[in-house]
Amino acid sequence: MTMANNDDDILKLLASETTRRKAFEMIVKAYSECLYWKIRYIVLSHEDANDVLQNTFLKAWGNIASFKGKSKLLTWLCSIAINEALDFLRKSKATQTADADDSPGVAARLMADEYFDGDEVHAMLMQAVSTLPDVQRTVFNLRYFDNLKYSEISTILNTSEGALKASYHIAVKKITDYFHLHE
């Protein structure tokens, strides 16, 4: 079954209160992995990504009756997931009291993470990406890792394609500069 057919089936089930729970179970099964990785590229830690994913599905369930199918399910879910991930980062930054210089860098934490399956170059890329402001990091992740079109990212983030292109260009420049500094 293709994702489009799956979406059609899910939308039909969502229309009725008696089958809404089954439809939501299908949503969780169909989109958990994809959403997990979108979130993971933003929050970096496996445990944090799982927590944000759970919050994403709780928020989606709370708003499922208002989903009218004007966008793709994945687009709607991505918007929720990314907003939840960015909220998580904002709350984390607000509660951090330790000096960031005293903690191990992102690359070191990733290399020590049993769930991380990348190499040192990938860890360094993630270190560079982590230095970006939240919005630039999100745009970079969606474009570079997920290979989404600017029109799709525009829908997810509710911003213009021009602003996204500028954010992506600036993010790439900053990442390139980061690698040149750390050669």
Summary of the structure (lengths in Angstrom):
residues: 183
radius of gyration: 17.7
end to end distance: 46.8
largest distance: 59.0
contacts: 508
relative contact order: 0.10
helix: 78%
strand: 0%
